[in-house]
Amino acid sequence: MKTILCVILAIGAFLQVSRAETDSLTNGLVAYYPFQSNFDDQVRTNKASIGHNLVNGTNDPSFGPVISINGNGGLSGNTGGYIEIPDPNVTNNFTAAFYIKESSFSWWHGESYITAGSRNNSRSLLGHWGGDYGPPDHFASDTNIMTKGQNFLIESSFIKDIWNYYSIVCSSNIQTIYMNGQPLYSIGVSGNPQGNWQIGHHWWGTNEGEESTRLIANITKLRIYNRAISPDEVALLFQIESLQYTTNGSSITITGYGAPSGTVTIPSTINGLPVTAIAESAFAGQSNITSISIPDGVTSIGSSAFSGCTGLTGITLPDSVISMGMNVFAGCPNLTNVSTSNGLKTFLSQYASELGLSAVAVNNFYSTTESQLYAMVATSLAGNDLTPKLGHIKTEVRMVLVG
């Protein structure tokens, strides 16, 4: 397979990758359950437990291994599957964040996603509620039970069979709910979320049997913090947890993306390690994506990395990129805005057909003066001079097509 290699040497420029933006996401992290077909906590030694053996590992096309909860219970009783999280020991300043995809609504009331505590001392942190035997029509959070007093109206189609990322941020008895990095609503709450936490299980009364396990969903990437993270951290956390990636212990390679969001901002670091590569077909076929920002520090982009992203209109590429596979942008008919340096513009134009870039995208790179400059560069390349001097840009560009 051919790979296009470009080396951009900027005079006096040095690559610096800051880790501060993601380092804060380890501050106050007291529990992290990736739920990749197991129930391990990556922060503590405490494993989560399951109820009624109706919780299993499954493989999801967006996130790979995840946990499936089959809450087949009715209005009353505790007969469906649920997950119990050992007490995270947080006060009323905390954050809980997780990805969830509901596949069916087993009862008109809906179900609590996460409840803290137990009977007679429970607090539903977030769930959804329905009315008059219809599908769930609003989110709800409250002490003891979910009520309609504090809610946010929803359409059930927005949550059924769609992965959504929720962040529950509580600060000084004000609880704010975020969905996919954006705030939904805030409410006043009371009491600390003490005791073990339940996923898909809540109590709506004080008597035996006045409880339910109705959640039918897949869940992954549960984080719990002992502090209220900031709105900027909520947005960053959403971007990071939406990515699939691998690591060799010293750097990160992005391998996939599972969020419903149209805007993708890849962070420069994840878990303190620099992001240096985007794998082959990592974002292929993601028609919901409209824009992508790639950070400085990424050096390689695999073949067909963004192919078939039919909704993609803009992308930001850093100078640090030195290699790209073939057909990186094939099947992206709406990609007309590529933001990058002058040197990388020349490279992208020279190998537009191999990369799958449209003529419109290439034409939008340049003003009239830049077009004349590109003609000079192309002529120089045709004459096998691989180091055309672009003095007024103060950049040396070397390009070669590697077989």
N, C-alpha and C positions, 0 to 999 in steps of 0.2 A: 504494500500500500504506500502511495506517495505521501510525503509530508512536506509542507511548505515551511521553510526555515527562514526567519529574518532576524538579524541582529541589529539592534538600534543602539548606537553609542552616543549618548548625549554628553557634550562637553561640560565638565564640571558638575555633573549630576550624579548623585549617589542614591541607591535604593535604601529606603528606610521603612520597615514594617512595624507599625505601632500595635502593641497588644493591649493597650489600655481599654479599648472599647469593649472587648470581650472578657477581660480579666475581672471586671466588676460583677459578671454573672456567676462567679464562684463565691462571691462575698455573701455570707449568710445562707448558703445552700445547705439545708439540713437533711434532705432526702431527694434521691433521683432514681426513679424507676423507668428505665427505657421501655420495659414491657416488650422486649424482643423475644417472645415465646418463653420467657421465664419471669420470675417474680423477685429478682434480686434488686437490692438497693445498692447503688454504686457509691453512696456516701457512707452508709452504715452497714453493719452486718445483718440487719433485720430484714428478713424476707417478708413479703406480703403473703397472706393466706387467702384461700378461696372458699366460697360457700357452695355446697350441694354439687360439686363436681361438674358444674355447668359453665365453667370458665376454661378456655383452651387456647393454645397457641394456634395461629393461622398465618397465612402468607397474604399480604396485601400488595397490589400492584404499585401503590404509591410509596409505601414505607417498608415493604418487605415483611419480616416477622413482627407481628403485633399480637395483642391479646384480644380474644373474642369473649364477650359476656352474653350469656343467654338467660335473660331474666324473664322467665315464662310465667311469673306469678300474676295473680289477679289483683283485685282491689285490696284484699286482705291476705295476710299470711306471708310467710317467708320461705317460699319454695323455689324461687329462681336463683340463678347464679349471681354472685357479687364478689367483690374483692375487698379485703380488710387490710388497711395500712397501719402498722404499728404507730403508736402515738408519736407524732413529730415534735411534741413539746414546744409548741409555739404560743405566743401571747396573742393579743388582738392586733398586733402589727405583724402581718405575714403576707405571703404570696403563694398561691397554688396555680400552676399552669399545666396544661395538658392538651393533647390532640384527641379528638373523639369523632367517630362517624357512626351515627345511628342507622340501623338498617330496617327497623320496624318499630311500630308503636303498639305495644301489647295491651294498653288500656288507655282510656280517655284522659286519665289524670297525668299521663307522662310519668316521669321519674326524676328523682334527684341524681345528678351526676356524682356529687361528692357531699357527704354528710359527716360532720365531726361529732364525736361523742356517741352516746347510746341512749336507750329508752329513758325517758324522764329528764334527760340532760343532753339533748342533741341539738345540732344547729345545721340546717341545710345550707351549704355554701353556695350551691348553684344547681338548678334543675330547670325543667320546663313543666308547664301545667296546661291542661286543656279545659274546655268548658262544655257542659251539656252533651257529653258523649261524642264530642267531635275530636279531631286530632289536636295535638298540642298547639296552642296559639300564642303563648307568651313565656318568656323566661321568668323565673322567680327566685328570690333569695330572701331568707328571713330566719329569725330564730325559731327554734322548735319545729315548726312545720312550714312548708311552702304555702304562701297565701297570695291572693290576688292584689293585696294592698300595695305591694311594691313590685312592679313588673315592667317588662319591655316587650311590646307586641312583636310577634314574629310570624312568618309564614312557615308552615311545616316543611314546605319544599326547600327551604333554605338550609335545613339541617338533615333531611333524610338522604342517606347515601352520599353524603358530602363530608369530607374531612374538614373540621373547623378547629381552630386553636383558641382556647379560652384561657384567660388570665384573671384570677380572682385576687385583687389587691386590697388589703384591709389596712387602714391607717387611722388610729385613734377613733375606732368605732364607725368609720365611714368606709363602706365596702364598695369598690368600683369594679365592674365587670367589663372586660375587654374581649372582643371577638376578632380574631385575625389581626391583632395589633392595634385595633381601633376601639375607643371607649364606647360602650353601649349605655350604661346607666350607673348611677351611684345611689346607695341607700344607707340609712343609719341602722346599725346593728348593736347588739349588746352581748356581753359575755365572751369568755375566751373559748376558742375551739379545742377544748380539752378532750383527752381520751383518744382511742383509736379512730381512724377515719374509715369511712365506708364508701366504696364506689358502686353505685347501683342499688343502694339499700337505704331506706329511711323510715323513720317512725312518724306516724301522723296522729298518734294517740298514746295514752299512758297505759292502756290495758293490753294484755297478751293478744297477739293477732292483729293489733292495730299498727301494722308495719307492712312494707312491701318491697319486693325485688322485681321490678318490671323492666329494667333497662336492657335493651337488645342493641348491642353496639360493639365496635372495635375501639380499642384505646391504646395509646402509646405515649411515651415521653412525658411522664408526670414529674414535675419539679415542685418542691416545697421549700420556701425560704422563711427564715425567722425575721424578716423585715419586709416592709412595703417597698417594692422596687419602683423606680421612676417610670413615667410614660415612655421616655426614650429607651429604657432598658426593656420595657414590654415589647416595643416595636422591634428591637434588635433580637430579643429572644425568639419572637415569632419567625424572623428570617432565618435564624440559625437552626431552630428545630424543624423548619420546613425543608431543610436540606438533608440529603443522604450523602455520606462521605466515608472515606476510608483514611487510615493513617499508617505511616511507616514508623511512627514514633518521633519523627522530627518535622513532618509537614503533613498537610491535609490535601486530599484530592476529592473534589466534588463529583459525586457519581449520580445524583438524581435529585428530584424536587417533587414535593407532594402537596403543596398548598394550593388553595383556590384563588389566591391573590394574583393580580395581573402584574404587579411590580415586584421585581426581584432585585434585592441588593445583597450581593455576596460579601460577607465580612472579610476583613483582611486576616483575621485570626479566628480560630475556633479552639476553645479549651487551651488557650495559650500557645497554640501552634500555628505557624503561618499557612495560609491557603496558597498553594503554588500551582495547582493544576485543575483543569476541568476535563473529566474523562470523556471518552467516546460515547456519543448519544446521550449525554447526561440530561439534557433538557429536550430531547427529541420528541416531537409530537405534542408538546404542551401548548395547545392552541389558546389557552387562557392567558398566557403570558404576553404582556404588552411592552414591557421595557425591562432591560437587564443592565445592571451596573457591576462591572468586574473590577476588583481592587488592584492597586499597584502591588506587585509581588507575585501575581499569577504569571507563570512563564510559558505554559503550554496549554493548548486547547485541542482536544481530540477530534477525530473525524466525526462529522454529522452531529456535533455537540448541540447545535440549535436547529437542526433540520426539522422541517415540518411545524415550526412555531408560526402558524399562519397569522396569529394576532400580533406578532412582534413588530413594533414600529420603530423602536430605538434601542441602541446598545452603546455602552461606554466601554472602550477597550484601553487598557493602560500601556505605557511604553515598555513595561517589563515583559510583555509577551514576545517570545522569541521563536515559537513554533506553533503551527496549526496543521491539523489534518485536513483531508479533502472534504468538500461538501459541508463545511461547518455551518453555512447559512442557506443550504439548499432548501427549497420549499418554503421560503419566507417572503412571500410576494409583497408584504406591506412594510418590509424593513427599508425605510428611506432615510433614517437618521442614524449615522454611525459617528459617534463622538470620540476622537482620538487625536494623537499628535500628527504634525505634518509628515514626519518620517513614516509613520505607520499608515497614513493615508496613501502614500505612494505605493507601499507594499501591498495594501489591500486592492488598490486599483490594478496593479500589474498582474495579480493572480485572482482577479474577480471571478472568472469562470470556474476555476478550480475550487474556490471557496463557496460558490453558489450565490454570490452577491448579484443583485439585479443591477441593470444599467442605471436605473433611477438612483439607487443608493450611491453608485460610483459618481454620477454626475453631481450629486448633492455635496460631495466632498469639497468641491473646488469653486473658487471665484475665477474670474477670467485670468487674473495674474497667476493663480495657482495652476490653472490648466496649462498655461505656457510652461510653467516650471515642470509639471508632470511630463509634458512632451519631451523636454530636455532630458529628464531622467530616463524615460523609456528608450530614447535614442541611445543614450549612453549604455544602458543595459544590453540593447541589441548588439552593441559593439563589444560585448564581453567585458566591459569595464564595470566591475561590481562595486566600485567605491566612488560613485559620482560625488563631487564636492558641492554641497549646498551651503555655501559660506554664510549667507544671510539668515539661514535657519539655524546655523551653528550645530548641525547634526550630520553625522556620517551614517549612511544607510547601506547595509550590505544585504543582498537578497540572493538566494539560490534555491532552485527547485531540486529537492533531494529525491532520487528514485528509490 
